[in-house]
Amino acid sequence: MQKPMVFFDGNCPVCSREIRFYRRRRGAEQIVWVDVNSCESAALPPGLDRASLLERFHVTDRQGNVNDGASAFIALWRELPGLKLLARIAGSKPVLPILEVLYLLFLKLRSSR
């Protein structure tokens, strides 16, 4: 098993603020945090380029699966003890599609700035 990896846009003020929140949580030291804007290309997951990683939030889990969008948040929350219940609720069939729609709305707002 590998450490989970979080790929984030360090140039996005909202994203950076949220990542700071997660990095202060218990369990965050077991996660590799990668600012896609400033990392070496070798740090990117196979098959994904920098532009793709900047378009949506991505997290690789302990099995090496790449999750993006709302599923990526759930993968991250599963790794942080204080957020595991949230991950279980958010990952349920009725909730996940709603979270994905909300995430897409956030992306539209973010790109309009």
ZISUL-V562768 format. One record per backbone hydrogen bond with DSSP energy under -0.5 kcal/mol. CO is the residue of the C=O (numbers start at 1). NH is the residue of the N-H. Records with the same first field share a line. If there is no record, write none. Layout:
CO: NH, NH
This chain:
4: 32
5: 7, 60
6: 8, 34
7: 58
8: 10, 36
9: 12
11: 13
12: 16
13: 17
14: 18
15: 19
16: 20
17: 21
18: 22
19: 23
20: 24
21: 24
22: 25
25: 28
27: 30
28: 31
30: 4
31: 33
32: 6, 34
33: 35
34: 8, 36
35: 38, 39
40: 43
41: 44
45: 48
49: 53
50: 54
51: 55
52: 56
57: 69
58: 7
59: 67
60: 5
61: 64
62: 2
65: 61, 67
67: 59
68: 71
69: 72, 73
70: 74
71: 75
72: 76
73: 77
74: 78
75: 79
76: 79, 80
77: 80
79: 81
80: 83, 84
81: 84
83: 87
84: 88
85: 89
86: 90
87: 91
89: 92
92: 95, 96
93: 97
95: 99
96: 100
97: 101
98: 102
99: 103
100: 104
101: 105
102: 106
103: 107
104: 108
105: 109
106: 110
107: 111
108: 112
110: 113
